[in-house]
Amino acid sequence: MEELLELRQLLEQNKVYEALLLVDELEEMSLSDKINKIDSYGVILLIHLIKQKAEKRSTRSWEICIENAV
């Protein structure tokens, strides 16, 4: 939230270059969050697939987790 306030202040002060740098930082943070989320879902998916294979069975909750992760 404070990044948005800073962006607003920069734009109000007509500091376009600094504002664009801040936007670049925000985009990079957003990309990093997306990568972390994809990684987390991948781990969940692998855990449940391994459980299914090792235990030669499945549960409804595993199926739902697998579906959500995919």
Phi, psi and omega per residue, in radians:
M1 nan -0.692 -3.118
E2 -1.183 -0.445 3.077
E3 -1.140 -0.659 3.112
L4 -1.180 -0.661 3.086
L5 -1.140 -0.721 3.093
E6 -1.104 -0.720 3.113
L7 -1.072 -0.764 3.119
R8 -1.053 -0.799 -3.140
Q9 -1.076 -0.752 3.134
L10 -1.082 -0.726 3.133
L11 -1.189 -0.678 3.102
E12 -1.124 -0.544 3.126
Q13 -1.513 0.074 3.126
N14 1.106 0.525 3.095
K15 -1.682 1.297 -3.018
V16 -1.151 -0.753 -3.104
Y17 -1.057 -0.810 3.137
E18 -1.127 -0.645 3.117
A19 -1.119 -0.721 3.117
L20 -1.144 -0.639 3.073
L21 -1.089 -0.721 3.119
L22 -1.141 -0.695 3.094
V23 -1.080 -0.721 3.091
D24 -1.048 -0.746 3.110
E25 -1.088 -0.734 3.137
L26 -1.134 -0.692 3.097
E27 -1.107 -0.714 3.137
E28 -1.135 -0.723 3.105
M29 -1.091 -0.709 -3.139
S30 -1.115 -0.746 3.122
L31 -1.101 -0.732 3.124
S32 -1.084 -0.720 3.101
D33 -1.090 -0.718 3.136
K34 -1.123 -0.732 3.131
I35 -1.106 -0.738 3.113
N36 -1.088 -0.702 3.125
K37 -1.138 -0.762 3.117
I38 -1.073 -0.740 3.110
D39 -1.059 -0.792 3.141
S40 -1.076 -0.784 3.121
Y41 -1.131 -0.621 3.095
G42 -1.104 -0.733 3.118
V43 -1.115 -0.800 3.120
I44 -1.040 -0.785 3.133
L45 -1.032 -0.848 -3.135
L46 -1.094 -0.718 3.141
I47 -1.039 -0.822 -3.097
H48 -1.245 -0.610 3.079
L49 -1.168 -0.691 3.094
I50 -1.130 -0.745 3.102
K51 -1.024 -0.806 3.131
Q52 -1.012 -0.814 -3.090
K53 -1.179 -0.791 -3.080
A54 -1.192 -0.719 -3.082
E55 -1.616 -0.071 3.130
K56 0.886 0.707 3.081
R57 -2.759 3.045 3.109
S58 -2.559 2.754 3.051
T59 -2.122 2.863 3.136
R60 -1.079 -0.710 -3.130
S61 -1.147 -0.630 3.082
W62 -1.120 -0.766 3.139
E63 -1.049 -0.748 3.135
I64 -1.138 -0.759 3.112
C65 -1.080 -0.725 3.126
I66 -1.114 -0.787 -3.133
E67 -1.091 -0.770 3.124
N68 -1.137 -0.683 -3.125
A69 -1.172 -0.655 3.120
V70 -1.194 nan nan
